[in-house]
Amino acid sequence: MQPSNLPGAGELNRRIVIRLRADVPNAAFGLDQTASTVRVVYAKYEPIHGLALRAGMQTGEEATDLFFVRHAEGTRPQDLTADHIIDFNGRRYRIMDSIDIGGAGRFTRITTKDLGAI
């Protein structure tokens, strides 16, 4: 029996790209942002609404969306940092937090903030 907060069969139906951001020096003595692909995976996408969104406004950082992915190398909570971003459906999301759902080692929930169109 599967806990109700785990994604069900067929719910991992959105293709996302997890990227690692890095700043590299350019010829003008400045920095350019680059993003290298870490993993391309299927995820469950869920926007955050209501009370959870308003609670984030008190801290100045408001999470806007959740992604649920299978627990694997590159998608485990210890693999994902604030330097990672997600590209999904023509938009870019900054990873704010990630957790192992229920400590089961099966799925990772990734909390993100929408950065806008790519």
C-alpha positions in Angstrom: 0.0 0.0 0.0 1.3 3.4 -1.0 1.2 6.5 1.3 -1.2 9.1 -0.1 1.6 11.8 -0.5 3.6 9.7 -2.9 3.0 10.1 -6.7 0.7 7.4 -8.1 1.0 5.4 -11.2 1.1 7.6 -14.3 1.6 10.9 -12.4 5.2 11.3 -13.4 4.2 12.5 -16.8 6.0 15.9 -17.2 9.5 15.9 -18.7 11.9 18.3 -16.8 15.5 19.2 -17.2 17.6 19.6 -14.1 20.6 21.9 -14.7 23.5 23.1 -12.7 24.2 26.8 -12.8 27.7 28.2 -12.9 29.3 31.6 -13.3 32.3 31.6 -15.8 34.6 34.6 -16.5 34.1 36.3 -19.8 36.5 38.5 -22.0 35.1 41.7 -20.6 36.2 40.7 -17.1 32.7 40.0 -16.0 30.7 36.8 -15.5 28.4 34.8 -17.7 25.9 32.3 -16.4 26.0 28.9 -17.8 23.7 25.9 -17.1 24.9 22.3 -17.8 22.3 19.5 -17.9 22.5 17.1 -15.0 19.5 14.9 -15.7 16.4 14.8 -17.9 13.6 13.0 -15.9 9.9 12.7 -15.7 8.1 14.4 -12.8 4.8 15.2 -11.3 4.2 19.0 -11.4 2.1 20.8 -8.8 1.7 24.6 -8.4 1.5 25.9 -4.8 -1.7 27.8 -3.9 -3.3 29.6 -1.0 -1.9 29.4 2.5 1.4 27.8 1.6 2.1 30.7 -0.8 1.2 33.4 1.6 3.3 31.8 4.4 6.4 32.1 2.1 5.7 35.8 1.6 6.5 36.5 5.2 10.1 35.3 4.6 10.6 37.1 1.3 11.1 33.9 -0.5 8.0 32.5 -2.0 7.9 29.0 -3.3 5.7 28.7 -6.4 5.8 25.1 -7.6 6.6 21.6 -6.5 8.1 18.8 -8.6 8.1 15.1 -7.6 10.7 12.9 -9.2 12.0 9.3 -8.7 14.8 9.0 -6.2 18.0 8.3 -8.2 21.5 9.7 -8.6 21.2 13.3 -9.5 17.7 13.6 -8.1 18.3 12.7 -4.4 17.9 15.6 -1.9 21.7 15.6 -1.2 22.4 16.0 -4.9 20.2 19.1 -5.4 21.5 22.5 -4.2 20.5 26.2 -4.6 22.8 26.2 -7.7 20.4 23.8 -9.5 17.6 25.0 -11.7 14.7 23.2 -13.5 13.6 23.9 -17.0 10.0 22.9 -17.6 7.4 24.0 -20.2 9.4 27.0 -21.4 10.0 28.3 -17.9 12.9 28.2 -15.5 12.6 27.4 -11.8 15.2 27.9 -9.0 15.4 25.0 -6.6 14.8 26.2 -3.0 14.6 22.9 -1.2 14.3 19.1 -1.7 13.2 16.3 0.6 12.9 12.5 0.5 9.2 12.0 0.8 8.4 9.9 3.9 12.0 8.8 4.2 11.3 5.9 1.9 14.1 6.6 -0.7 11.6 6.3 -3.5 10.6 9.9 -4.4 12.1 13.4 -4.0 9.9 16.5 -3.6 11.6 19.6 -5.1 10.3 23.0 -3.9 11.0 25.7 -6.5 10.5 29.4 -7.3 9.4 30.4 -10.8 12.1 32.6 -12.4 10.1 33.3 -15.6 10.3 32.4 -19.3 13.6 30.9 -20.6 
